[in-house]
């Protein structure tokens, strides 16, 4: 009986150690797999473009889709949700080269400041990035000159993208409710040896 108890005690001590060792091995394999995936294939890039943000008129690209009961009386428009489909251009002028569209949701999510919760997809329709996308989200505090958002993913050429975006208001016309937003993205992504998936 004494030997059996000793064996059971040793077994109960060894099993957690074996489990921890197996978990550590699995984590190492996952990390090694990710390193092997990225090693030698990771690219770094800087993208710079402008959004034509039209908040009024027949050709508006920003529309309200929901609001909270508090929104009308809130100094920060808290609870308002807008959907956007802005033109992306190479230069501030709307007639400059068209690069794609910025589509997503903008939520007024701060009771005390003009702070937006952004969820935007940059969809490239021209040049070498045609068919690729980048996804950006985060807090956009409108009172700051430069606002930083997270680049959290992408498709096509930008698979496994990560990084950050700096947004600023280049110009805004209060009469026409027409704004031009400037974006600079700093990204790392994995070049897998093939471009975006396209239909033939």
C-alpha positions in Angstrom: 0.0 0.0 0.0 2.9 2.4 0.8 4.5 1.8 -2.6 1.2 2.5 -4.3 0.7 5.8 -2.5 4.3 6.8 -3.4 3.6 6.0 -7.0 0.3 7.9 -7.0 2.0 10.9 -5.4 4.8 10.9 -7.9 2.3 10.5 -10.8 0.3 13.4 -9.5 3.4 15.6 -9.4 4.7 14.6 -12.8 1.4 15.0 -14.7 1.1 18.8 -14.3 4.8 19.1 -15.3 4.2 17.1 -18.4 1.1 19.2 -19.2 3.1 22.4 -18.8 5.9 21.0 -20.9 3.5 20.0 -23.7 1.8 23.5 -23.6 5.3 25.2 -23.8 6.2 23.0 -26.7 2.9 23.8 -28.5 3.5 27.6 -27.9 7.0 27.3 -29.3 5.7 25.4 -32.4 3.1 28.1 -33.0 5.7 30.9 -32.6 8.1 29.1 -34.8 5.4 28.6 -37.4 4.6 32.3 -37.4 8.3 33.2 -37.6 8.8 30.9 -40.5 5.8 32.4 -42.2 7.0 35.9 -41.8 10.8 35.4 -42.1 12.2 36.8 -45.3 8.7 37.6 -46.5 7.8 40.6 -44.4 7.6 43.9 -46.2 7.3 47.4 -44.7 5.5 50.2 -46.4 4.3 53.8 -46.1 1.1 54.8 -47.9 -0.1 58.4 -48.2 -3.5 59.5 -49.7 -6.5 61.7 -49.2 -10.2 61.1 -48.6 -12.9 63.2 -50.1 -15.4 63.4 -47.2 -18.7 64.9 -48.4 -21.1 65.4 -45.5 -23.9 67.3 -47.3 -25.7 67.7 -50.6 -27.0 65.2 -53.2 -23.6 63.5 -53.6 -22.9 63.0 -49.9 -20.6 60.1 -49.1 -21.4 60.2 -45.3 -24.8 59.3 -44.1 -26.4 59.0 -40.6 -27.8 55.5 -40.1 -28.7 55.6 -36.4 -28.8 57.8 -33.3 -29.4 57.5 -29.6 -32.1 59.2 -27.6 -29.4 61.5 -26.2 -27.8 62.5 -29.5 -29.9 65.6 -30.3 -29.1 67.2 -26.9 -25.5 66.0 -26.8 -22.7 68.6 -27.4 -20.6 65.8 -28.9 -23.4 64.1 -30.9 -23.0 61.0 -28.7 -24.7 57.9 -30.0 -24.8 59.0 -33.7 -23.7 56.3 -36.2 -22.7 57.2 -39.7 -21.7 55.1 -42.7 -19.1 56.3 -45.1 -18.0 55.6 -48.7 -15.3 58.2 -49.4 -13.3 58.5 -52.5 -9.5 58.0 -52.0 -7.3 60.2 -54.1 -3.5 60.6 -54.5 -3.7 64.4 -53.9 -6.0 66.7 -52.0 -7.8 67.7 -55.2 -10.8 65.5 -55.9 -9.9 65.4 -59.6 -6.4 63.8 -58.8 -5.7 60.1 -59.4 -8.4 57.9 -57.9 -6.9 55.2 -55.7 -10.0 53.5 -54.3 -12.7 53.9 -51.6 -12.8 54.2 -47.8 -15.9 52.4 -46.5 -17.0 51.8 -43.0 -18.7 53.0 -39.8 -18.0 56.2 -37.7 -19.6 56.3 -34.3 -19.7 59.3 -32.0 -18.6 57.5 -28.8 -17.5 60.1 -26.3 -19.8 62.0 -24.0 -17.4 64.8 -23.2 -15.2 65.2 -26.3 -15.6 65.0 -30.1 -14.3 61.5 -30.1 -15.2 59.0 -32.8 -14.9 55.2 -32.8 -13.7 54.4 -36.4 -14.0 51.1 -38.3 -12.8 51.8 -41.9 -11.7 49.6 -44.8 -9.5 51.1 -47.4 -10.3 49.4 -50.7 -7.7 49.9 -53.4 -8.9 49.9 -57.0 -5.9 51.2 -58.9 -2.2 50.6 -59.3 -0.2 47.7 -57.8 -2.6 47.4 -54.8 -5.7 47.0 -56.9 -7.9 44.4 -55.3 -6.2 44.7 -51.9 -7.7 46.2 -48.7 -6.5 47.5 -45.3 -8.6 47.6 -42.2 -8.2 50.4 -39.7 -9.9 51.0 -36.3 -9.6 53.0 -33.2 -10.4 56.3 -31.5 -10.3 59.5 -33.5 -10.3 62.5 -31.3 -11.3 65.3 -33.7 -9.8 68.1 -31.5 -6.3 66.8 -32.1 -4.4 67.8 -35.2 -2.9 64.3 -35.8 -5.0 61.3 -34.8 -3.5 57.8 -34.6 -5.5 54.7 -35.5 -4.5 51.0 -35.6 -4.0 49.1 -38.8 -5.3 45.7 -37.8 -5.3 43.6 -41.0 -5.6 43.4 -44.7 -6.3 41.3 -47.8 -4.6 40.7 -51.1 -1.1 42.1 -51.1 -1.6 43.3 -47.5 -2.4 39.9 -45.9 -1.4 39.8 -42.2 -1.0 43.6 -42.2 -0.3 45.5 -39.0 0.7 49.0 -38.2 -0.7 52.4 -37.6 -2.4 55.3 -39.5 -2.0 59.0 -38.9 -5.1 61.0 -39.9 -5.5 64.8 -40.1 -8.0 67.2 -41.5 -6.4 68.8 -44.6 -9.4 71.2 -45.2 -13.0 71.6 -44.4 -15.6 73.9 -46.0 -18.4 74.7 -43.5 -20.7 76.1 -46.3 -20.6 73.0 -48.5 -19.8 70.5 -45.6 -17.0 69.2 -47.8 -13.9 67.9 -46.0 -10.5 66.5 -47.2 -8.8 64.1 -44.8 -5.2 63.2 -45.1 -4.0 59.7 -44.2 -0.5 58.3 -43.8 -0.2 54.6 -43.1 2.9 52.8 -41.8 2.4 49.1 -42.3 4.2 45.7 -42.1 2.7 42.8 -44.1 3.6 39.4 -45.3 4.5 38.9 -49.0 3.3 35.4 -49.7 4.4 35.3 -53.3 1.0 35.9 -54.9 -1.1 39.0 -55.2 -4.8 39.6 -54.6 -7.4 37.1 -55.6 -9.3 38.3 -58.6 -12.0 36.8 -60.7 -11.4 36.0 -64.4 
